[in-house]
Amino acid sequence: MKTRLNAIKDSYEKQKLQQKLQPDQSDKLSWSPDWEHPHIQVVNDSVSYVFYQLLGQVVVNGKAELAKQVNGKLYLMVKNESEFYKAFYYDPKANPNEKIGKNTKEFDLKLFTGNLILSSLQNGQNYILDYANGHLSDSYQKKGVLAIKKMQSVKGTTSYWQQECNQVVRNCTYSSLAPSWCGGIVNIVFSATCSWPQSTCGDTYSLVDSDEGVVCEDKWFPDPPEPIDTGGGEGGNGDGGVPKSEVKYDNLLKDYPCMVKEVLNKLETNQAYAKLIQPFEEVKFPDGTTFVMQGFPNLEYDSSVQDYGASTPDGKTKYSLAHTGQVTATSSKIQFNQAAISNASQLLLQVTAIHETGHAYINYYLQMGKFSHPIDIERYSTWAINIVNFEDIAKTSAVDNNFRDHSIMLETYFDKIWGILKDINGSAYSDKEYQMAALYGLDNPGDTPTDPLINGVNLFDIYKGVLNKSYNNIKTKYGITDAEVNGFNLANLKDVSADKKLPTDCPK
């Protein structure tokens, strides 16, 4: 990650984008990104953001003074590590006549309500986004729904209606001429109405910058970011500290250290698997710099007693390998079956970890509402269609999370699953064995609901049929028969040789 962040800085400097941030009214104010404290957001597999606060420095009596930002806040926003924007958060309803005094606070983005103006530093395009209580406003998200429909009918457009590029956005920036008598701080004051700031502390202000840009009011910004601080999530504390994401292994490491060291730790060396746990991680670098992903969820790995070799009412034998459950809206707990840890092959335990972490990953993004935003249909057609359909049907009592998640894994992630297994095991197994391992459990649509009928139609049977079709398509694609799958499963579930199972002694 640090290498990629350094690459962002290098690209910024090579394109000489710094000069595009500087004011045109005065050379006493300068802006520079705070490269040491990036804020990272991951929207989906293909979209990410890095925010760097722009620090304003005002030259007073020949000395550069770090200034406090009032009525707004500026950031450098980098999308997908290549698109650079000046991001300006402000409240258009702020009182322009409010006087600046000793109790005036720096602009706060916690539970932000207001507008975000994004101005591309590379092509000059402007966008305006609307937020309410720390999230995209309902009205803006409705525009996104219109954008999806328009994009499906008119290729290459992000306009959700007849384009009206006539919304003129103005903003003026003022700076106090000297440190305030109230605390000795230099203020930078933003004004959407270009009203000259008034102060109760005896300081005077000068105009140092002004912008006037045309924004296409119907122009949708694809995969829009959340504000820097949505108000916090799980892991927060009462002293105002930063809540932290966390992947927890403590109990599993204590009871089954080999499961952590021989399965989970090996998986974490693979980049595709690392993406699955990325939303739950706190990343620390040797220099002490810390990054926390947006949302602050937790992921815990543990163990429990579950069915293993038990007979079911329909005469089948059930081998449960693990279960994933929600702890909070975005946090999950994965419990591996203790009998499986002791009896199943390492290969099945590896794919179980990938499979269950996939459940946690999908739950996180659905709960965060990331897929309520429009997705580029051209680039992510299968993924986008699945998410849109499944979000709607998941509200009915006839649909189980297993159906939703397993459909997504079969349709969009299957090759990555067996690719991860091959990456960490090499030639220890054949490609077909990796593929059969990846199939384990993906034909399970979940438990039959108590009342599967919706308006007289058994939706559960319909969705079960859809899932089975996806499952069988994979078998056909790779030339896998039912007999091969059944034989492979039994060989990796019971009477597994010691060299294929987890070792029994791993130092804690």
C-alpha positions in Angstrom: 0.0 0.0 0.0 2.8 2.4 0.8 4.4 1.9 -2.6 1.1 2.7 -4.2 0.6 5.8 -2.1 4.1 7.0 -3.1 3.2 6.4 -6.8 0.1 8.7 -6.3 2.4 11.4 -5.0 4.9 10.9 -7.8 2.1 11.1 -10.4 0.8 14.3 -8.9 4.2 15.9 -9.0 5.0 14.7 -12.6 1.7 16.2 -13.9 2.5 19.5 -12.0 -0.9 19.5 -10.5 0.2 21.5 -7.5 0.1 24.8 -9.4 -3.6 24.2 -10.2 -4.5 24.3 -6.5 -3.0 27.7 -5.9 -5.1 30.9 -5.5 -5.3 33.4 -8.4 -6.0 36.5 -6.2 -3.0 36.4 -3.8 0.4 34.7 -3.5 0.2 34.9 0.3 -2.0 31.7 0.6 -0.7 28.3 -0.7 -2.2 24.8 -0.5 -0.3 21.6 -0.2 -1.6 18.0 0.4 -1.0 16.4 3.8 0.7 13.3 2.3 1.4 11.8 5.7 -2.3 11.3 6.6 -4.3 9.8 3.8 -7.9 8.7 4.2 -8.7 5.6 2.2 -12.1 4.4 1.0 -12.8 1.2 -1.0 -16.2 1.4 -2.8 -15.9 -2.0 -4.6 -13.3 -4.3 -6.3 -12.5 -1.7 -9.0 -13.1 1.7 -7.3 -11.2 3.3 -4.5 -10.5 6.8 -3.2 -7.6 8.4 -1.3 -8.2 11.8 0.3 -5.5 14.1 1.5 -6.5 17.2 3.4 -5.2 20.4 1.7 -3.3 22.4 4.3 -3.5 26.1 3.9 -0.6 28.3 4.8 -0.7 32.1 4.9 2.4 34.3 4.8 2.2 36.8 7.7 5.2 39.1 8.3 7.3 36.9 6.2 6.4 33.7 8.0 4.1 30.9 6.8 1.3 30.3 9.3 -0.9 27.1 9.2 -4.5 28.3 8.9 -7.8 27.1 10.3 -10.5 26.4 7.7 -13.9 27.9 8.4 -17.2 27.2 6.7 -15.6 24.6 4.4 -12.8 22.2 4.0 -10.5 21.4 1.0 -9.0 18.0 0.1 -7.1 16.5 -2.8 -9.2 13.4 -3.8 -7.6 10.7 -5.9 -9.9 8.2 -7.6 -8.5 4.8 -8.6 -5.0 6.1 -7.9 -5.0 8.1 -11.2 -7.8 10.7 -11.3 -7.1 13.9 -9.3 -9.8 16.2 -8.0 -9.9 19.3 -5.8 -12.7 18.3 -3.3 -14.4 21.1 -1.6 -16.9 20.3 1.2 -19.1 23.2 2.3 -22.5 24.0 3.7 -24.5 26.1 1.3 -26.9 27.1 4.1 -24.2 28.5 6.4 -25.1 31.9 7.7 -23.0 34.4 5.7 -23.4 37.1 8.4 -22.1 35.0 11.3 -19.1 36.7 12.9 -15.8 34.9 13.3 -14.9 34.8 17.0 -12.9 32.8 19.5 -15.6 30.1 19.6 -15.6 29.6 15.9 -14.6 26.0 15.1 -12.8 24.5 12.2 -15.2 23.0 9.7 -16.3 19.5 10.8 -17.1 16.7 8.5 -18.6 14.4 11.1 -22.2 13.5 10.0 -21.6 16.0 7.2 -24.7 17.7 5.6 -24.0 19.9 2.6 -22.4 19.8 -0.8 -19.1 18.5 -2.2 -17.8 20.1 -5.3 -15.3 18.0 -7.2 -13.2 19.8 -9.8 -10.9 17.7 -12.0 -7.3 18.9 -12.0 -6.8 17.1 -15.3 -9.7 18.0 -17.5 -11.5 20.8 -15.6 -14.8 18.9 -15.3 -16.9 19.9 -12.3 -19.4 17.8 -10.3 -21.6 18.7 -7.3 -22.7 16.0 -4.8 -25.2 16.3 -2.0 -24.9 14.7 1.4 -27.1 14.4 4.5 -26.0 13.1 7.9 -22.8 11.6 6.7 -24.1 9.9 3.6 -25.2 10.6 0.1 -28.6 12.3 0.3 -31.7 10.4 -0.8 -32.3 12.9 -3.6 -28.8 12.4 -5.0 -29.2 8.6 -4.9 -32.4 8.8 -6.8 -30.5 10.7 -9.5 -28.2 7.7 -9.5 -31.1 5.3 -10.2 -32.1 7.5 -13.2 -28.5 7.5 -14.3 -28.4 3.7 -14.4 -31.5 3.6 -16.6 -30.2 6.3 -18.9 -26.8 4.5 -19.2 -28.5 1.3 -20.1 -30.3 3.0 -23.0 -27.7 5.6 -24.0 -24.1 4.2 -24.0 -21.3 6.4 -22.8 -23.4 8.9 -20.8 -23.5 9.7 -17.1 -26.3 12.2 -17.5 -29.6 11.1 -16.0 -31.8 13.5 -17.9 -31.5 16.1 -20.6 -28.3 17.8 -19.7 -28.5 21.3 -18.2 -25.1 22.7 -17.7 -26.2 26.0 -16.3 -25.7 25.8 -12.5 -23.1 28.4 -11.7 -21.2 27.7 -8.4 -19.4 30.6 -6.8 -17.0 30.5 -3.9 -14.7 33.1 -2.3 -11.8 32.5 0.0 -10.7 35.1 2.6 -7.8 35.1 4.9 -7.1 37.0 8.1 -4.2 39.4 7.6 -2.6 38.4 10.9 -3.1 35.9 13.7 -6.4 36.6 15.5 -6.4 38.2 18.9 -8.6 35.3 19.9 -6.1 32.5 20.2 -3.4 33.7 17.8 -4.7 31.7 14.8 -4.9 32.6 11.1 -8.3 31.8 9.6 -9.2 30.9 6.1 -12.9 31.6 5.6 -14.9 30.1 2.7 -18.1 31.9 1.5 -20.5 30.5 -1.0 -22.1 34.0 -1.2 -18.8 35.9 -1.4 -19.8 37.8 1.8 -16.8 39.5 3.4 -16.2 37.9 6.9 -16.8 39.9 10.0 -14.9 39.3 13.2 -15.3 39.9 16.9 -11.5 39.6 17.5 -10.3 42.7 15.8 -8.7 40.9 12.8 -9.4 42.0 9.2 -9.7 39.9 6.1 -8.6 40.0 2.5 -9.9 38.2 -0.6 -7.2 35.6 -1.6 -9.1 33.4 -4.1 -12.4 33.1 -5.9 -13.9 30.5 -8.1 -16.8 30.5 -10.5 -17.5 27.3 -12.3 -20.3 25.8 -14.3 -21.6 22.5 -13.0 -23.9 20.2 -15.0 -26.6 19.8 -12.4 -27.8 16.5 -13.9 -24.3 15.0 -14.2 -23.8 11.9 -12.1 -20.4 11.2 -10.6 -19.9 7.4 -10.9 -19.4 5.4 -7.7 -19.4 8.5 -5.5 -17.4 8.6 -2.3 -18.7 8.9 1.2 -17.6 11.9 3.4 -14.3 11.5 5.2 -16.1 11.0 8.5 -19.6 9.5 8.4 -19.9 9.7 12.2 -18.1 6.6 13.1 -19.0 2.9 13.4 -18.2 -0.1 15.5 -15.0 0.3 17.5 -15.5 3.9 18.5 -14.7 5.1 22.0 -15.9 7.9 24.2 -12.7 9.9 24.2 -13.0 11.0 20.6 -10.3 8.5 19.4 -10.4 7.1 15.9 -12.5 3.9 15.7 -10.5 1.0 14.3 -11.3 -1.9 12.0 -10.0 -5.2 13.2 -9.5 -8.8 12.1 -9.6 -10.9 15.2 -8.0 -14.4 15.6 -7.4 -14.5 19.4 -9.7 -17.4 20.3 -9.0 -19.4 17.2 -5.2 -18.9 17.7 -5.5 -20.1 21.3 -7.6 -23.2 20.5 -6.4 -24.1 17.0 -3.2 -22.3 16.2 -2.5 -24.4 13.1 -5.8 -23.1 11.6 -4.5 -19.6 11.8 -0.9 -20.2 10.9 -1.3 -22.9 8.2 -4.6 -21.7 6.6 -5.4 -18.0 7.3 -1.9 -16.6 7.3 -1.0 -18.4 4.1 -4.2 -17.1 2.4 -3.3 -13.5 3.4 -0.2 -13.7 1.2 -2.5 -13.8 -1.9 -3.6 -10.4 -3.2 -7.1 -11.5 -4.2 -7.8 -12.9 -0.7 -6.3 -9.8 0.9 -9.0 -7.8 -0.9 -11.7 -9.8 0.9 -10.4 -8.9 4.4 -9.3 -5.3 3.4 -12.4 -3.6 4.7 -11.8 -5.1 8.1 -8.1 -4.3 8.4 -6.2 -1.6 10.1 -3.0 -1.1 8.2 0.1 0.0 10.1 3.4 0.9 8.5 6.8 0.7 10.2 7.0 4.5 10.5 3.8 4.5 12.6 1.4 5.7 9.9 -2.0 4.1 10.2 -4.8 3.6 7.7 -8.3 2.5 8.5 -10.9 1.6 5.8 -14.2 3.4 5.6 -16.9 1.9 7.8 -14.9 0.5 10.7 -16.3 -3.0 10.7 -14.7 -6.0 12.5 -14.2 -9.5 11.4 -13.6 -12.3 13.9 -12.5 -15.9 13.3 -13.5 -18.5 15.9 -14.7 -22.1 16.2 -17.8 -23.9 17.4 -19.4 -27.3 17.5 -21.5 -28.0 14.4 -22.9 -31.1 12.6 -20.2 -33.2 10.9 -21.4 -36.5 9.4 -24.9 -36.2 10.9 -27.9 -37.6 9.0 -30.6 -35.2 7.7 -34.3 -35.9 7.5 -34.0 -36.5 3.7 -31.5 -39.3 4.2 -28.4 -37.3 3.3 -25.2 -36.7 5.4 -24.4 -33.2 6.5 -20.9 -32.0 6.8 -20.8 -28.4 8.1 -17.4 -26.7 7.7 -18.2 -23.3 9.0 -20.8 -20.6 9.6 -20.7 -16.8 9.2 -23.1 -14.6 11.2 -23.6 -10.9 11.6 -22.4 -9.3 14.8 -23.5 -5.8 13.8 -24.7 -4.4 10.5 -21.2 -4.5 8.9 -19.3 -6.8 11.2 -19.2 -10.6 11.0 -18.0 -13.6 13.0 -16.8 -16.7 11.2 -17.0 -19.9 13.2 -15.1 -22.9 11.8 -16.5 -26.3 12.8 -14.2 -27.9 15.3 -14.8 -31.4 13.9 -13.9 -30.1 10.4 -10.6 -28.5 11.7 -9.7 -31.9 13.1 -10.9 -34.1 10.2 -11.1 -32.3 6.9 -8.3 -31.7 4.5 -6.3 -28.5 4.5 -7.5 -27.8 1.0 -11.2 -27.8 2.1 -10.3 -25.7 5.1 -8.6 -23.2 2.9 -11.6 -22.9 0.5 -13.9 -22.7 3.6 -11.9 -19.7 4.8 -12.2 -18.0 1.4 -15.9 -18.9 1.1 -16.9 -17.6 4.6 -14.8 -14.5 4.3 -16.6 -13.9 1.0 -19.9 -13.9 2.9 -18.5 -11.3 5.3 -17.2 -9.2 2.5 -20.5 -9.2 0.5 -22.5 -8.4 3.7 -20.2 -5.5 4.5 -20.7 -3.8 1.1 -24.4 -4.5 0.9 -25.0 -3.1 4.4 -22.9 -0.1 3.6 -25.2 0.5 0.7 -22.3 0.7 -1.8 -24.3 -1.0 -4.5 -27.2 1.4 -4.3 -25.0 3.7 -6.3 -24.9 3.2 -10.1 -22.1 1.0 -11.5 -20.5 1.2 -14.9 -22.7 -1.3 -16.8 -20.1 -1.5 -19.6 -17.4 -2.7 -17.2 -19.2 -4.5 -14.5 -22.3 -5.8 -16.2 -22.6 -9.2 -14.5 -21.7 -7.9 -11.1 -24.0 -4.9 -11.3 -27.0 -6.9 -12.6 -26.6 -9.5 -9.8 -26.4 -6.9 -7.1 -29.4 -4.9 -8.3 -31.6 -7.9 -8.6 -30.5 -9.6 -5.4 -30.8 -6.4 -3.3 -34.5 -6.2 -4.3 -35.4 -9.8 -3.8 -33.4 -10.1 -0.5 -36.2 -8.1 1.1 -38.6 -11.0 0.7 -38.9 -13.9 3.2 -38.3 -16.4 0.4 -34.7 -15.5 -0.1 -31.8 -16.6 2.0 -28.4 -14.9 2.2 -26.8 -18.1 1.0 -28.7 -17.8 -2.3 -27.6 -14.2 -2.8 -24.0 -14.7 -1.8 -23.5 -18.1 -3.5 -25.0 -16.7 -6.7 -22.5 -13.8 -6.6 -19.6 -16.2 -5.9 -20.5 -18.5 -8.8 -21.2 -15.8 -11.3 -18.4 -13.4 -10.6 -15.8 -14.8 -8.2 -15.4 -18.5 -8.9 -12.2 -18.3 -10.9 -10.7 -16.1 -8.3 -11.5 -18.7 -5.6 -9.8 -21.6 -7.2 -7.0 -19.3 -8.4 -6.3 -18.4 -4.8 -6.0 -22.1 -3.9 -3.7 -22.7 -6.8 -1.5 -19.7 -5.9 -0.8 -20.9 -2.3 -0.6 -24.6 -3.1 1.1 -24.6 -6.5 1.2 -28.1 -8.1 0.2 -30.0 -5.0 -3.3 -30.5 -6.6 -4.6 -30.5 -10.2 -6.7 -27.6 -11.6 -9.8 -29.8 -11.5 -9.2 -30.5 -7.8 -9.0 -26.8 -7.1 -12.2 -26.2 -9.0 -14.0 -29.0 -7.2 -12.9 -27.6 -3.9 -14.1 -24.1 -4.9 -17.5 -25.6 -5.7 -18.0 -26.9 -2.2 -21.3 -25.5 -0.7 -22.0 -23.2 -3.5 -25.1 -25.1 -4.5 -26.7 -24.5 -1.1 -29.6 -21.9 -1.4 -30.2 -21.9 2.3 -33.0 -23.3 4.4 -36.5 -23.5 2.9 -38.5 -20.6 4.4 -41.5 -21.4 6.5 -43.7 -19.7 4.0 -42.0 -19.8 0.5 -45.1 -18.6 -1.4 -45.2 -14.9 -2.5 -48.5 -14.1 -4.2 -49.0 -17.9 -4.7 -45.6 -18.4 -6.4 -42.9 -20.5 -4.7 -40.0 -18.1 -5.2 -37.7 -20.2 -3.2 -37.9 -23.0 -5.7 -37.4 -20.5 -8.6 -34.3 -19.1 -7.0 -33.0 -22.5 -6.1 -33.3 -23.5 -9.7 -31.4 -20.3 -10.8 -28.6 -21.2 -8.3 -28.4 -24.8 -9.5 -28.2 -23.6 -13.1 -25.2 -21.4 -12.3 -23.6 -24.3 -10.4 -24.1 -26.7 -13.2 -22.7 -24.2 -15.7 -19.5 -24.2 -13.8 -19.3 -28.0 -13.8 -19.9 -28.0 -17.6 -17.4 -25.4 -18.2 -14.6 -27.4 -16.5 -15.8 -30.9 -17.4 -16.7 -31.9 -13.9 -19.2 -34.7 -13.3 -21.4 -35.3 -10.3 -19.5 -38.5 -9.5 -16.2 -36.6 -9.5 -17.6 -34.0 -7.1 -19.1 -36.6 -4.7 -15.9 -38.6 -4.7 -13.7 -35.6 -4.1 -15.9 -34.3 -1.3 -15.8 -37.6 0.6 -12.1 -38.0 0.2 -11.6 -34.6 1.7 -14.2 -34.8 4.5 -13.6 -38.3 6.1 -10.8 -40.7 6.5 -8.4 -38.0 5.2 -4.7 -39.1 5.5 -2.6 -37.3 8.0 -0.4 -35.6 5.4 -3.5 -33.9 3.9 -4.9 -32.6 7.2 -3.7 -29.8 9.4 -0.7 -30.6 11.6 -1.5 -31.1 15.2 1.3 -29.1 16.7 1.8 -25.4 15.8 3.6 -23.1 18.3 1.1 -20.6 19.7 
